[in-house]
Amino acid sequence: MPDRAAYDRLTQIAPTIPVMATDTVTDSWQDVMTTAGRIFGKQQQAE
């Protein structure tokens, strides 16, 4: 996420998960899936 203002704008449009790793522009689909599983209470299904 470029900055907090961009994140705030995006969260007004839709649920938003920021990039989790600080040294990359995008996270792997595996990292996103695991995080989404934790958020929605379906961690075992996401692994």
N, C-alpha and C positions, 0 to 999 in steps of 0.2 A: 504494500500500500504506500503510495507516494507520501502521503501526509495525513494527519488527523482530519483535516477539512474534507478531503476526498472520501475518507471512510465515513464521516458523518453524513455526507450527501448520499452515499450509496446505501447506508442503512435506512434512510428515509424511503428508498425505492423498494428494497427487498432485504430479507435476512442476508447478512454479509459475514463471511469468515475471512479475516485478513490473512495475508501470507504469514505463515508461522515462522519460517526460517529467516534470519536477518541477513544472510549472505546470498540470497537468491531472489529472483523476481516472481517465480511461481513455485509452489510446493508440488511434490509428486502426488499422483492420484491416490497412492496408498496412504500418504499422510493426511490428505483431505478426507478420505473415506474413514479413517480411524477417528479423526476429530469429529466428523459429522456423527459417527456412531456414538461417541461420548455425549455430544450435545443432545441427541434425541433418545438417549437411554437404550441404544441398541449396539453397544460396543462389541459383544460377542458375534453378532451377525456381520459387523463391519470388518472383522479381522479375517 
